[in-house]
Structures are given as C-alpha cells and as structure tokens.
Amino acid sequence: MGNRWAMTQRSSGRFSEEAIHTAVFTRRALLLGGVQILALGAVAARLNLLGQNEDLRSQGLENRTEEALIRPERGKVYDRNRNALAINTSNFRALLAHTQVSRASADRSVRNAAALLQLAPQECRALLALAQNPPSREPLILAENLEWDQVSVLETRQADLPGVYVDRTFGRQYLYGQIGAHAVGYVQRAREKDIERDSDPLLKLPGFLVGQTGIEASQDIPLRGQAGLRAYEVNAFGKVLRQLEQSQPRPGIDQHLTIDIELQQRVYDRLAEGLEDPRFVQAAAAVVMDVTNGEILAAVSYPSYDPMLFTNGMTAEQWDRLSNNEHAPIRFKATRGEYPPGSTFKMATLLAAQAQGFKRDNVFECSGSVEIANRTFRCWNRRGHGEVNMVHALRESCDCYFYELIQQVGWDSVAAMAQRLGFNAAVMPDFSDENRGSCPTREEHFLRRGQEWRIGDSVNACIGQGFILATPVQLATFTARIANGGYAVVPHIVRTPMPYPAPALDIPQAHLAVVQEGMWEVVNHERGTAKKAAIQVEGQRMAGKTGTSQVRALSQNVDEFENDWQLEVPWRHRDHALFVGYAPVEQPRFSCAVVVEHGTSGSKAAAPLARDILINTQALAQARGYYR
C-alpha cells in the first residue's frame, strides 16, 4: 500500500507540473495573438485610411472616363473576276501623345524622334510648331510608313522619347495603278472640309483615310466600316489609369465592280497606242457597256495618273505637272468629260421625228446648205447629198436633212426623246463622280440661262451642237438603249442586281429598226462615214455612228470633212472626234462610246479605236464564256 501510495503521489506530481507548463504557454499564446490582432487591425485601419485618401486624391484630380475609337479595316475593291484592285497594307506610324507630357518634354521628344528618323529640318520645324500648339487632343503624327528598323529604333530609345509611341494602322495600295485610277479612285487623309460635311467621328482619327474620287468616294461609307470603341479611366492630366471596356471594329464592306480589269487594260493600251499619226489621239475616253443589264465593263480615261501619288503624297513639282497638263490626266473623261456629241446625236432626232409621224422614206433635198431665219446653215458636204431619206441621212451624216426635219418636228420633242435615252442627267446611281451634260427643253433653257430658245438653237442642237453636251458614259447608255430594243438599262459599276428586264421606253420597234438600219450602213455600206472601220468577222460585226463636234466656229470657206487643215492649228482648237457603236449586230450585247479630244474626225480617229475595242470585248467575252 505504501509503495502504491508513493507511486501515486509521484504520478500526481508529474501531471501537476505539466499542467502548470501548459497553462503558462496558453497565456503567452493568447497574449501574443492579441498583439497580432491589434497590429493587423492597425494595418487594416491604415490601409482603409490610405484608400480613403486615394479616393479623395482621385476625386481631386477629377478622374474621368474617356473613349477612343478603334479604326476599322477599309473594305477592298475587286473587279468582276475577283481580281483585287485596291487592298490594305500595314502602316507603322510614330505618334506623340502631347496631352500626356509637358511642352518641354514634347519639344524634346519631337527633336529626338526627328533625329532618329532622319526627318528633314523643315519637317522637324513644322512638327515642333504643332507640338507646342496642337490643333486638337488627338495624337500628333510624327512620321508614317515606317520601316521595321525605324520602329525598332524608336522602341529601344523610349527613355528619350516621352509621349512617343508606335501605332499600326492601314494604308491603301492600288494594284493596277493608272489603268484603274479613275474608276477605282483614291483615298487621302480626312481634311477639314471632309470633317465639316461628315459627322462620323472616325474622320477625326489622325490619318484616317477617306475616299476622294471614283468608287473610293462613291462607296466610301460602306468601304470605311464601323469603329470599335475602347473606354479608359484617365486622370486630370490625361494619364491612362486603366482600360474599362472594348468593342471590336467592323471592317468595311468589300466592293465588287462590273469592270473587267483585263478589258480595261486592253482598252487603255489601245487608246495609248493611238493611230499611225500620233497627232490624232492625245487625250481620249472610252466606255464599254453590256446592253442587256447596264454593267460597265470598261471605263477608261487617257492619259491617266498614279493614284498612289495622292494617297502617299506628292511633291509640288509632281502636282504642277498633273494639274497644268493640257490633256487633263486627273479628270475622269468617261464620266466628267462633257462634249458636244455632234452627229452621234442624230439618232435621237430621227426617233423623235418618227414619233411625230415622219416615215423612213420621207425625203429632203440636200444642196449643201439651208437658209433659215436669214442665216445659212451648211452641211459638212458643201457639194450636197441630193435626195436623202432617214437611213441615207444617218449613213452619210447629212446635216441638211436634219435642218429641214427640225423645223417640222420642233425642238421640245427631240429634247424629250433624248432625255429618255440618257441625256441631260447623271445616269449612274452608284457613282458620284459624274457630270450631267446638257440637253434642255425650251423651258429648261430659259430657266437656266434667262434666254429664249431660237430656231437657230434648234438647228444646231438637232445635230448635236450648240447647247448639247454629253459624257461618254451617257453616249454608251444612249447607244445601248437603241441596240437592246428600247429598254432603259441603267449603267452601273458596282456589281449589284439590277431590274431585269429593264423598263421599256415605249419606243416602237419599227422606229428603232430604222435607226439600227442607218447605223448598220454607217459602218458596212460603201458610202458610210465609218466604212473603213468595219469589223469583217462574221458574228462580230458592228453598227455605229460617227460624230465630229466643233470647239470653235468654222470659217465659211473651210470644208468640215477635209480635216487635215486642223492639224495645222493648235491642238485645243481642233474638233472633237466621236464614235458610238454596238456589236454583234445580230444579237446586240455590247455598246461602246469613244471620244478623242480634238481628234479632228470621228471617222478617222474615233471609229478605228471603237472597232478594235469591240473586237477585244467580244473575243474576251467568248474566251471567258460568262457574258452569255
């Protein structure tokens, strides 16, 4: 018992000692934990205070949300066979965010960037002026089209370039240069006048490209796309604190044209080649159209220009050469050139006369001149044509026949018919770069000019002179509507579905047949004015009409048909040469209009070009197999 008791006592003593140690440890842990909790509380309180101070500081700096547009990629332009005509290229630019740096820093950045990029001294001075007095809050463009080594230099020297950064945007490239320059057009940086007339905020982005001519201008809105949006939080100094949200831009809509770029190339080359005597063809325009649906297969203006000069910028010397060239390479002659149509207009006069009851075999005597209202109006053939009916008058282009006819038909009937056939109005709904020409009624003439219409005006107008002006695309449309049996096809250059068949013009087929017969004989009869330009290939033959329009009054002792004298006068004083035609005659499919500025003679200068263009058109169509 004693031993057990002793053992029990020893055991009890041991547990008491352990309990004492445990109690001491627990008190220390509690004390230490309490200190830690207090410390954490103090830290949390401090952090909260700091957060409140930062909030107060942010409020004091007036943090705000700003939005930045993300530029979309511009739509591409293709021809009817999906050959790319206008595409986008990457463009690396150096920009200065002048709102995020002081004026002194901006000055230093411009000088350093100019030195690294080897900019000309005058460029550097201009940039320094802009950096000190920026026109807007938008970044300042220091340089564009940077090479990769230039980008690398700027990136590695960032410490010396506060506020400077490299931005990637899109440039424009035209793959066929002068061949498609007028039809496709070109883009340039948005100018003040562009921004004033268009509220789209995209135009305010530095270097944003806007269509200026051609399809680039006419279809600019669908081509440019829709901007994306990036929202930032910035402080009062313009420093970006964080990005809030972003929506992606929508690229522009690609445009598919009716143009066949291979045919366009062939037509341009043919105009550039001209004739054996280069004095005849120095400036010209040609349009080829599908008479069944109005698709324009080629629209060429010669001479042309490189559109990249306008997109990338040109020197003052280059601009001077283009703008002061008497052959007007910048003007799209096919749609903006306005010319007296001359005798090509006579088909409209004949159709109006038939609508008034005149018949194919009504005959007038041509003695070489007609006396009207105490004035003498001469035929081109001063010796006269003798007795002439409608077909003969068209075939041999007898002016006196039309002088007699207009006195009985009246001008307003002719003007109304001509307007139905495509004169006196812009005819291309998808192309804004177009003039409307002139073929007024008596009332329209009075409203425009404040002058009464006189009989002499009618005599001149009925043969396409006087107040009558037309563009080559109007002449091609006029010819197409005659060739297709009197359907009002609408010429267009963007390949979109059009009404088919086109609305009828309510011109009797018998009336059209008389005109078509005359146009056939112009080219294929031994007395036709264009007999030397006939197409000899069966199934491809053409019909047409020559025209020679005066640019100044002829001397009374000059025979208009003897045109060689014109080569002795300055180029600008010579007559214009015109031809309109269609082929194949058996089943008309293509119309063509050619105008050779100051080419002296429709039969000599314009008809041979039109013949070769229609031969090329039919050959290419047959090879491709898609026109039928």
C-alpha positions as CSV (number, residue, x, y, z in Angstrom):
1,M,0.0,0.0,0.0
2,G,2.8,2.3,0.9
3,N,4.5,1.8,-2.3
4,R,1.4,2.3,-4.4
5,W,0.6,5.4,-2.5
6,A,4.1,6.7,-3.1
7,M,3.9,5.9,-6.8
8,T,0.5,7.7,-6.9
9,Q,2.0,10.7,-5.3
10,R,4.9,10.8,-7.7
11,S,2.5,10.4,-10.6
12,S,0.2,13.1,-9.4
13,G,3.1,15.5,-9.0
14,R,4.2,15.0,-12.6
15,F,0.8,15.8,-14.0
16,S,0.6,18.9,-11.9
17,E,4.0,20.1,-13.3
18,E,2.8,19.5,-16.9
19,A,-0.5,21.3,-16.2
20,I,1.5,24.3,-14.9
21,H,3.6,24.5,-18.1
22,T,0.5,24.2,-20.3
23,A,-1.3,27.0,-18.5
24,V,1.8,29.3,-18.9
25,F,2.1,28.5,-22.7
26,T,-1.6,29.3,-23.2
27,R,-1.4,32.6,-21.5
28,R,1.6,33.6,-23.6
29,A,-0.1,32.5,-26.9
30,L,-3.2,34.5,-26.0
31,L,-1.1,37.5,-25.3
32,L,0.9,37.2,-28.5
33,G,-2.3,36.5,-30.5
34,G,-3.8,39.6,-29.1
35,V,-0.8,41.7,-30.0
36,Q,-1.0,40.3,-33.6
37,I,-4.7,41.1,-33.8
38,L,-4.1,44.6,-32.7
39,A,-1.3,45.0,-35.2
40,L,-3.4,43.7,-38.0
41,G,-6.2,45.9,-37.0
42,A,-3.9,48.9,-37.1
43,V,-2.7,47.9,-40.5
44,A,-6.2,47.5,-41.8
45,A,-7.2,50.8,-40.4
46,R,-4.2,52.4,-42.1
47,L,-4.9,50.8,-45.4
48,N,-8.5,52.0,-45.2
49,L,-7.3,55.5,-44.4
50,L,-4.9,55.3,-47.3
51,G,-7.7,54.0,-49.6
52,Q,-9.9,56.9,-48.5
53,N,-7.1,59.3,-49.1
54,E,-6.5,57.8,-52.6
55,D,-10.2,58.1,-53.4
56,L,-10.1,61.7,-52.2
57,R,-7.0,62.3,-54.3
58,S,-8.6,60.7,-57.4
59,Q,-11.7,62.9,-56.8
60,G,-9.4,65.9,-56.5
61,L,-7.7,65.0,-59.8
62,E,-11.2,64.6,-61.4
63,N,-10.7,61.1,-62.8
64,R,-13.0,60.6,-65.8
65,T,-13.8,58.1,-68.5
66,E,-12.6,58.8,-72.0
67,E,-13.4,56.8,-75.1
68,A,-11.1,56.0,-78.0
69,L,-12.2,54.9,-81.4
70,I,-10.6,51.8,-82.9
71,R,-10.3,52.3,-86.6
72,P,-11.8,49.5,-88.8
73,E,-10.0,48.0,-91.8
74,R,-11.2,49.5,-95.1
75,G,-13.1,47.3,-97.5
76,K,-11.2,46.0,-100.5
77,V,-12.2,46.6,-104.2
78,Y,-12.3,43.8,-106.8
79,D,-13.2,43.5,-110.4
80,R,-15.9,41.2,-111.8
81,N,-13.4,38.3,-111.8
82,R,-12.3,38.8,-108.2
83,N,-9.0,40.4,-109.2
84,A,-8.0,42.7,-106.3
85,L,-7.9,46.4,-107.4
86,A,-7.5,48.1,-104.1
87,I,-6.2,46.4,-100.9
88,N,-4.9,47.5,-97.5
89,T,-1.3,47.5,-96.3
90,S,0.1,47.8,-92.8
91,N,1.3,51.3,-91.9
92,F,3.5,51.8,-88.9
93,R,3.4,55.4,-87.6
94,A,5.2,57.4,-84.9
95,L,2.8,59.4,-82.8
96,L,3.2,61.9,-80.0
97,A,0.5,61.8,-77.2
98,H,1.1,65.5,-76.4
99,T,-1.7,65.6,-73.8
100,Q,0.3,63.2,-71.6
101,V,3.5,65.2,-71.5
102,S,4.7,68.7,-70.7
103,R,5.5,71.1,-73.5
104,A,9.2,70.8,-72.7
105,S,9.0,67.0,-72.9
106,A,7.0,67.2,-76.2
107,D,9.7,69.5,-77.7
108,R,12.4,67.1,-76.6
109,S,10.6,64.1,-78.0
110,V,10.0,65.7,-81.4
111,R,13.6,66.7,-81.7
112,N,14.9,63.3,-80.7
113,A,12.4,61.4,-82.9
114,A,13.2,63.7,-85.9
115,A,16.9,62.9,-85.4
116,L,16.3,59.1,-85.1
117,L,14.0,59.1,-88.2
118,Q,16.3,61.4,-90.2
119,L,13.4,63.9,-90.9
120,A,14.2,66.9,-93.0
121,P,14.8,70.2,-91.0
122,Q,11.6,71.8,-92.3
123,E,9.6,68.7,-91.3
124,C,11.0,69.0,-87.8
125,R,10.2,72.7,-87.5
126,A,6.6,72.0,-88.6
127,L,6.2,69.3,-86.0
128,L,7.7,71.4,-83.3
129,A,5.1,74.1,-84.0
130,L,2.3,71.6,-83.9
131,A,3.5,70.0,-80.7
132,Q,3.5,73.4,-79.0
133,N,0.1,74.4,-80.3
134,P,-1.7,71.2,-81.2
135,P,-4.9,71.6,-83.2
136,S,-6.8,69.0,-81.1
137,R,-6.4,66.5,-78.3
138,E,-5.7,63.8,-80.9
139,P,-2.1,62.4,-81.0
140,L,0.2,64.2,-83.3
141,I,1.6,62.1,-86.3
142,L,5.3,62.5,-86.4
143,A,6.0,60.1,-89.3
144,E,4.2,57.4,-91.3
145,N,5.2,54.3,-93.4
146,L,8.0,53.4,-91.1
147,E,10.4,50.6,-91.9
148,W,10.9,47.9,-89.3
149,D,14.4,49.1,-88.4
150,Q,12.9,52.6,-87.7
151,V,10.2,51.0,-85.5
152,S,13.0,49.1,-83.6
153,V,15.0,52.3,-83.0
154,L,12.0,54.1,-81.6
155,E,11.1,51.2,-79.3
156,T,14.6,50.9,-77.9
157,R,15.0,54.6,-77.3
158,Q,11.8,55.1,-75.4
159,A,13.5,56.7,-72.5
160,D,14.5,59.6,-74.7
161,L,11.0,59.9,-76.3
162,P,8.4,60.7,-73.6
163,G,4.9,60.5,-75.1
164,V,6.1,58.9,-78.3
165,Y,4.6,55.6,-79.3
166,V,4.4,53.4,-82.5
167,D,0.9,52.7,-83.9
168,R,-0.1,50.2,-86.6
169,T,-2.8,51.3,-89.0
170,F,-3.8,50.6,-92.6
171,G,-2.5,52.1,-95.8
172,R,-4.0,51.7,-99.3
173,Q,-2.4,50.1,-102.3
174,Y,-3.7,50.2,-105.9
175,L,-2.6,47.1,-107.8
176,Y,-3.3,48.4,-111.3
177,G,-2.0,51.9,-111.0
178,Q,-3.1,54.2,-113.8
179,I,-5.2,51.5,-115.5
180,G,-7.9,51.7,-112.9
181,A,-7.1,55.1,-111.4
182,H,-10.2,56.9,-112.4
183,A,-12.8,54.2,-111.9
184,V,-11.4,53.0,-108.6
185,G,-10.3,56.4,-107.4
186,Y,-8.0,57.1,-104.4
187,V,-8.1,57.9,-100.7
188,Q,-6.5,60.7,-98.7
189,R,-6.3,61.7,-95.1
190,A,-9.6,63.3,-94.0
191,R,-9.3,67.1,-94.5
192,E,-11.2,69.9,-92.7
193,K,-13.8,70.0,-95.4
194,D,-14.4,66.3,-95.1
195,I,-14.9,66.6,-91.4
196,E,-17.2,69.5,-91.8
197,R,-19.6,67.7,-94.1
198,D,-19.5,64.3,-92.4
199,S,-20.3,63.9,-88.7
200,D,-18.7,60.4,-88.5
201,P,-16.2,60.7,-85.6
202,L,-13.9,58.3,-87.4
203,L,-12.8,61.1,-89.6
204,K,-11.2,62.9,-86.7
205,L,-8.7,60.0,-86.1
206,P,-5.2,61.0,-87.1
207,G,-4.5,60.0,-90.6
208,F,-7.9,58.4,-91.3
209,L,-8.4,57.7,-95.0
210,V,-11.4,59.0,-96.9
211,G,-12.3,58.3,-100.5
212,Q,-11.9,61.3,-102.7
213,T,-12.7,60.1,-106.2
214,G,-14.1,57.1,-108.1
215,I,-15.6,54.2,-106.2
216,E,-13.5,55.1,-103.2
217,A,-15.6,58.2,-102.9
218,S,-18.9,56.9,-104.2
219,Q,-18.9,53.9,-101.9
220,D,-16.9,55.5,-99.1
221,I,-19.3,54.9,-96.3
222,P,-19.7,51.1,-96.8
223,L,-16.0,50.8,-97.5
224,R,-14.9,52.6,-94.3
225,G,-16.7,50.2,-91.9
226,Q,-17.7,50.9,-88.4
227,A,-15.4,52.0,-85.5
228,G,-14.7,49.9,-82.4
229,L,-14.7,51.5,-79.0
230,R,-12.2,51.4,-76.2
231,A,-13.1,53.1,-72.8
232,Y,-10.3,54.3,-70.4
233,E,-10.2,55.8,-67.0
234,V,-7.8,58.8,-67.0
235,N,-6.9,61.4,-64.5
236,A,-6.9,65.2,-65.0
237,F,-3.5,65.1,-66.7
238,G,-4.7,62.7,-69.4
239,K,-2.8,59.8,-68.0
240,V,-4.4,56.4,-68.6
241,L,-5.2,54.6,-65.3
242,R,-7.0,51.6,-66.6
243,Q,-9.0,50.2,-69.5
244,L,-12.7,49.7,-68.8
245,E,-14.1,48.0,-71.8
246,Q,-13.6,47.4,-75.5
247,S,-15.8,46.6,-78.6
248,Q,-14.2,45.4,-81.8
249,P,-14.5,47.4,-85.1
250,R,-16.5,46.1,-88.0
251,P,-14.4,46.1,-91.3
252,G,-15.7,47.8,-94.4
253,I,-17.7,46.0,-97.0
254,D,-15.7,44.8,-100.0
255,Q,-16.9,46.2,-103.3
256,H,-17.1,44.0,-106.4
257,L,-17.1,46.0,-109.6
258,T,-18.6,45.2,-113.1
259,I,-15.2,46.3,-114.6
260,D,-13.2,43.5,-116.2
261,I,-9.7,44.7,-115.5
262,E,-8.1,42.8,-118.4
263,L,-10.5,44.5,-120.8
264,Q,-9.8,47.8,-119.1
265,Q,-6.1,47.2,-119.7
266,R,-6.6,46.4,-123.4
267,V,-8.8,49.5,-123.9
268,Y,-6.2,51.7,-122.2
269,D,-3.4,50.3,-124.2
270,R,-5.4,50.8,-127.4
271,L,-6.0,54.5,-126.6
272,A,-2.4,54.9,-125.6
273,E,-1.3,53.3,-128.9
274,G,-3.5,55.7,-130.8
275,L,-3.3,55.8,-134.6
276,E,-0.5,55.8,-137.2
277,D,-0.4,59.6,-136.9
278,P,0.1,60.4,-133.2
279,R,-1.3,63.9,-133.7
280,F,-4.8,62.4,-133.8
281,V,-5.0,60.8,-130.4
282,Q,-3.5,62.7,-127.5
283,A,-6.4,62.5,-125.0
284,A,-9.4,60.2,-125.1
285,A,-12.1,58.3,-123.2
286,A,-13.9,55.1,-123.9
287,V,-16.8,53.2,-122.2
288,V,-17.9,49.7,-122.9
289,M,-21.3,48.6,-121.6
290,D,-23.4,45.4,-121.6
291,V,-26.6,46.5,-123.3
292,T,-28.7,43.9,-121.6
293,N,-28.1,44.9,-118.0
294,G,-26.1,48.2,-118.0
295,E,-22.9,46.7,-116.5
296,I,-19.9,48.9,-117.4
297,L,-17.1,46.5,-118.4
298,A,-14.5,49.2,-119.1
299,A,-14.4,52.9,-118.4
300,V,-11.1,54.4,-119.5
301,S,-9.7,57.9,-119.4
302,Y,-6.4,58.6,-121.3
303,P,-3.9,59.8,-120.2
304,S,-4.1,58.7,-116.6
305,Y,-2.1,59.1,-113.4
306,D,-0.7,57.0,-110.5
307,P,-3.3,57.1,-107.6
308,M,-0.6,56.4,-105.0
309,L,0.7,59.9,-105.6
310,F,-2.4,61.2,-103.9
311,T,-2.6,58.6,-101.2
312,N,1.1,58.8,-100.2
313,G,1.6,62.5,-101.0
314,M,3.3,64.2,-103.9
315,T,5.8,67.0,-104.4
316,A,4.8,70.4,-105.6
317,E,6.5,69.7,-108.9
318,Q,4.5,66.5,-109.4
319,W,1.3,68.3,-108.6
320,D,2.2,71.1,-111.0
321,R,2.8,68.6,-113.8
322,L,-0.5,66.9,-113.3
323,S,-2.7,69.9,-112.7
324,N,-1.3,72.0,-115.5
325,N,-1.2,69.3,-118.2
326,E,-3.5,70.3,-121.1
327,H,-4.5,66.7,-121.6
328,A,-6.1,66.7,-118.1
329,P,-4.9,63.3,-116.8
330,I,-6.7,63.8,-113.4
331,R,-10.2,64.3,-114.9
332,F,-12.2,61.1,-115.5
333,K,-13.2,61.9,-119.0
334,A,-15.5,58.9,-119.3
335,T,-17.9,60.4,-116.7
336,R,-16.9,64.0,-116.2
337,G,-15.8,65.0,-119.7
338,E,-18.7,66.9,-121.4
339,Y,-18.5,67.2,-125.2
340,P,-20.9,68.2,-128.0
341,P,-22.0,64.8,-129.3
342,G,-22.1,66.0,-132.9
343,S,-23.7,63.7,-135.4
344,T,-23.9,60.8,-132.8
345,F,-26.9,62.7,-131.5
346,K,-28.8,62.4,-134.8
347,M,-30.4,59.0,-133.8
348,A,-32.4,60.9,-131.1
349,T,-33.6,63.4,-133.7
350,L,-34.8,60.6,-136.0
351,L,-36.6,58.8,-133.2
352,A,-38.4,62.0,-132.2
353,A,-39.4,62.7,-135.8
354,Q,-40.8,59.2,-136.2
355,A,-42.8,59.7,-133.0
356,Q,-44.3,62.8,-134.7
357,G,-45.3,60.7,-137.8
358,F,-42.4,61.1,-140.1
359,K,-41.6,57.9,-142.1
360,R,-38.3,56.2,-143.1
361,D,-38.8,57.3,-146.8
362,N,-39.6,60.9,-146.2
363,V,-37.1,62.7,-148.5
364,F,-35.4,66.1,-148.3
365,E,-33.1,67.6,-150.9
366,C,-29.6,68.4,-149.7
367,S,-27.9,71.1,-151.8
368,G,-25.1,71.7,-149.3
369,S,-26.8,74.4,-147.3
370,V,-30.2,75.6,-145.9
371,E,-31.4,79.2,-145.4
372,I,-33.2,79.6,-142.1
373,A,-34.2,82.9,-140.5
374,N,-31.9,84.8,-142.7
375,R,-28.9,82.6,-141.8
376,T,-27.1,80.0,-143.9
377,F,-26.6,76.6,-142.2
378,R,-24.2,74.4,-144.1
379,C,-23.9,70.6,-144.5
380,W,-20.5,69.1,-143.8
381,N,-20.5,68.2,-147.5
382,R,-20.7,71.6,-149.2
383,R,-21.5,69.9,-152.5
384,G,-24.6,68.4,-151.1
385,H,-26.1,64.8,-150.9
386,G,-29.0,65.2,-153.2
387,E,-32.3,63.5,-152.3
388,V,-31.9,61.8,-148.8
389,N,-34.2,59.7,-146.7
390,M,-33.8,58.8,-143.0
391,V,-31.4,55.9,-143.5
392,H,-29.3,57.7,-146.0
393,A,-29.2,60.8,-143.8
394,L,-27.8,58.7,-141.0
395,R,-25.5,56.7,-143.2
396,E,-23.9,59.8,-144.8
397,S,-24.5,62.1,-141.8
398,C,-26.3,64.7,-144.0
399,D,-26.8,67.8,-141.9
400,C,-29.2,69.5,-144.2
401,Y,-31.7,66.6,-143.8
402,F,-31.8,67.3,-140.1
403,Y,-32.0,71.1,-140.6
404,E,-35.2,70.6,-142.6
405,L,-36.6,68.0,-140.2
406,I,-36.2,70.0,-137.0
407,Q,-38.3,72.8,-138.4
408,Q,-41.2,70.5,-138.6
409,V,-40.6,68.3,-135.6
410,G,-39.9,71.0,-133.1
411,W,-37.1,71.0,-130.5
412,D,-39.0,70.0,-127.4
413,S,-40.0,66.7,-129.0
414,V,-36.3,66.0,-129.7
415,A,-35.2,67.0,-126.2
416,A,-37.8,64.8,-124.6
417,M,-36.7,61.8,-126.6
418,A,-33.0,62.5,-125.9
419,Q,-33.7,62.7,-122.2
420,R,-35.5,59.4,-122.3
421,L,-32.4,57.9,-123.9
422,G,-30.0,59.2,-121.3
423,F,-29.1,62.8,-122.0
424,N,-29.4,65.8,-119.6
425,A,-29.0,63.8,-116.4
426,A,-26.5,61.8,-114.3
427,V,-27.1,58.2,-115.4
428,M,-25.0,56.2,-112.9
429,P,-26.7,55.8,-109.5
430,D,-23.7,54.2,-107.8
431,F,-21.1,56.7,-109.0
432,S,-21.0,60.2,-107.8
433,D,-18.1,61.4,-109.9
434,E,-20.3,62.2,-112.9
435,N,-21.4,65.3,-114.8
436,R,-25.0,65.5,-116.2
437,G,-24.3,67.1,-119.6
438,S,-26.9,69.4,-121.2
439,C,-29.9,68.8,-123.4
440,P,-32.5,71.3,-122.2
441,T,-36.1,71.8,-123.3
442,R,-37.0,75.4,-124.3
443,E,-38.4,76.0,-120.7
444,E,-35.3,74.5,-119.0
445,H,-33.1,76.6,-121.2
446,F,-34.9,79.8,-120.2
447,L,-34.8,78.9,-116.5
448,R,-31.0,78.1,-116.7
449,R,-29.9,81.0,-118.9
450,G,-32.7,83.5,-118.9
451,Q,-32.7,83.4,-122.7
452,E,-35.5,82.4,-125.2
453,W,-34.8,79.4,-127.3
454,R,-34.5,80.3,-131.0
455,I,-34.8,78.5,-134.3
456,G,-31.0,78.7,-134.7
457,D,-30.6,76.9,-131.4
458,S,-32.8,74.1,-132.7
459,V,-30.9,73.8,-135.9
460,N,-27.6,73.5,-134.1
461,A,-29.0,71.2,-131.3
462,C,-30.6,68.7,-133.7
463,I,-27.1,67.7,-135.0
464,G,-25.6,67.6,-131.5
465,Q,-24.0,71.1,-131.4
466,G,-24.9,74.3,-129.6
467,F,-26.2,73.8,-126.1
468,I,-25.9,70.0,-126.3
469,L,-23.3,68.3,-124.2
470,A,-22.8,64.7,-123.3
471,T,-20.4,62.5,-121.4
472,P,-19.0,59.2,-122.9
473,V,-21.0,57.2,-120.4
474,Q,-24.2,58.9,-121.5
475,L,-23.3,58.2,-125.1
476,A,-22.7,54.5,-124.3
477,T,-26.1,54.4,-122.5
478,F,-27.9,56.1,-125.3
479,T,-26.4,53.5,-127.8
480,A,-27.2,50.6,-125.5
481,R,-30.9,51.6,-125.3
482,I,-31.2,51.8,-129.0
483,A,-29.3,48.5,-129.5
484,N,-31.3,46.5,-126.9
485,G,-34.7,47.3,-128.4
486,G,-35.6,50.3,-126.3
487,Y,-35.0,49.2,-122.7
488,A,-33.9,51.7,-120.1
489,V,-30.8,49.9,-118.8
490,V,-29.1,51.8,-116.0
491,P,-25.3,52.0,-116.3
492,H,-23.6,50.9,-113.1
493,I,-20.1,50.0,-112.0
494,V,-20.8,48.2,-108.7
495,R,-21.9,44.7,-109.3
496,T,-25.4,44.6,-107.7
497,P,-28.6,43.1,-109.0
498,M,-30.5,45.4,-111.4
499,P,-34.1,45.2,-112.6
500,Y,-34.3,42.6,-115.5
501,P,-35.5,43.2,-118.0
502,A,-35.1,46.9,-117.7
503,P,-38.2,49.1,-118.1
504,A,-39.3,49.6,-121.7
505,L,-39.0,53.1,-123.1
506,D,-42.2,52.6,-125.2
507,I,-40.4,53.4,-128.4
508,P,-41.9,51.3,-131.3
509,Q,-39.6,48.6,-132.6
510,A,-40.3,49.8,-136.2
511,H,-38.8,53.2,-135.3
512,L,-35.8,51.6,-133.7
513,A,-35.3,49.4,-136.7
514,V,-34.9,52.4,-139.0
515,V,-32.2,53.9,-136.8
516,Q,-30.5,50.5,-136.4
517,E,-30.5,50.1,-140.2
518,G,-28.9,53.5,-140.6
519,M,-26.2,52.7,-138.0
520,W,-25.5,49.4,-139.8
521,E,-25.0,51.3,-143.1
522,V,-22.7,53.9,-141.4
523,V,-20.2,51.1,-140.9
524,N,-21.0,48.5,-143.5
525,H,-22.2,50.4,-146.6
526,E,-19.8,51.7,-149.2
527,R,-21.0,55.2,-148.7
528,G,-21.0,55.0,-144.9
529,T,-18.9,57.5,-143.0
530,A,-17.2,54.7,-141.0
531,K,-16.8,52.1,-143.7
532,K,-13.0,51.8,-143.1
533,A,-13.7,50.8,-139.6
534,A,-16.0,47.8,-140.3
535,I,-15.5,44.5,-138.4
536,Q,-15.1,41.8,-141.1
537,V,-15.6,38.8,-138.8
538,E,-18.9,37.1,-139.2
539,G,-20.9,37.1,-136.0
540,Q,-19.0,40.1,-134.6
541,R,-20.0,42.9,-137.0
542,M,-20.8,46.3,-135.5
543,A,-23.2,49.1,-136.3
544,G,-22.5,52.7,-135.2
545,K,-22.4,56.4,-135.9
546,T,-19.5,58.8,-136.3
547,G,-19.5,62.3,-134.9
548,T,-17.3,65.4,-135.3
549,S,-18.1,68.3,-133.0
550,Q,-16.8,71.8,-133.3
551,V,-15.0,73.6,-130.5
552,R,-15.0,76.9,-132.4
553,A,-16.8,78.3,-135.4
554,L,-15.6,77.3,-138.8
555,S,-14.6,79.7,-141.5
556,Q,-17.1,79.8,-144.3
557,N,-14.5,78.7,-146.8
558,V,-13.5,75.6,-144.9
559,D,-14.9,72.2,-145.8
560,E,-15.6,70.4,-142.5
561,F,-14.9,67.0,-143.9
562,E,-11.5,67.9,-145.1
563,N,-9.9,67.7,-141.6
564,D,-6.3,67.7,-142.4
565,W,-6.2,71.5,-142.1
566,Q,-6.9,71.1,-138.4
567,L,-3.5,69.6,-137.8
568,E,-2.0,72.9,-138.6
569,V,-3.8,74.7,-135.8
570,P,-3.2,74.4,-132.0
571,W,-4.4,71.1,-130.5
572,R,-7.1,72.8,-128.4
573,H,-8.7,74.4,-131.5
574,R,-9.3,71.2,-133.3
575,D,-12.7,69.4,-133.5
576,H,-13.5,66.5,-131.2
577,A,-13.8,63.1,-132.7
578,L,-16.6,60.7,-131.6
579,F,-18.0,57.2,-132.4
580,V,-20.7,55.2,-130.8
581,G,-21.5,51.6,-131.8
582,Y,-22.7,48.2,-130.7
583,A,-22.0,44.6,-131.5
584,P,-22.7,41.9,-132.6
585,V,-25.4,43.3,-134.8
586,E,-27.3,40.0,-135.0
587,Q,-27.7,39.9,-131.2
588,P,-26.5,43.1,-129.6
589,R,-24.6,42.6,-126.4
590,F,-22.0,45.4,-126.1
591,S,-22.2,49.1,-126.7
592,C,-19.1,51.3,-127.0
593,A,-18.6,55.1,-127.0
594,V,-15.2,56.7,-127.9
595,V,-14.4,60.4,-127.7
596,V,-11.0,61.6,-128.9
597,E,-10.4,65.1,-127.6
598,H,-9.5,67.4,-130.6
599,G,-9.1,64.3,-132.7
600,T,-10.4,66.2,-135.8
601,S,-12.6,63.5,-137.3
602,G,-14.9,60.8,-135.9
603,S,-14.3,58.5,-138.9
604,K,-10.5,58.9,-138.8
605,A,-9.7,59.0,-135.1
606,A,-12.6,57.5,-133.1
607,A,-14.1,54.8,-135.3
608,P,-11.0,52.7,-135.7
609,L,-10.5,52.7,-131.9
610,A,-14.1,51.7,-131.2
611,R,-13.8,48.8,-133.8
612,D,-10.7,47.4,-132.0
613,I,-12.2,47.8,-128.6
614,L,-15.4,45.9,-129.6
615,I,-13.2,43.2,-131.3
616,N,-11.3,42.8,-128.0
617,T,-14.5,42.9,-125.9
618,Q,-16.2,40.1,-128.0
619,A,-13.0,38.0,-128.1
620,L,-12.5,38.2,-124.3
621,A,-16.2,37.5,-123.7
622,Q,-16.1,34.4,-125.8
623,A,-12.9,33.2,-124.2
624,R,-14.3,33.7,-120.7
625,G,-17.7,32.3,-121.5
626,Y,-19.5,34.3,-118.9
627,Y,-21.2,37.1,-120.9
628,R,-23.8,34.8,-122.4
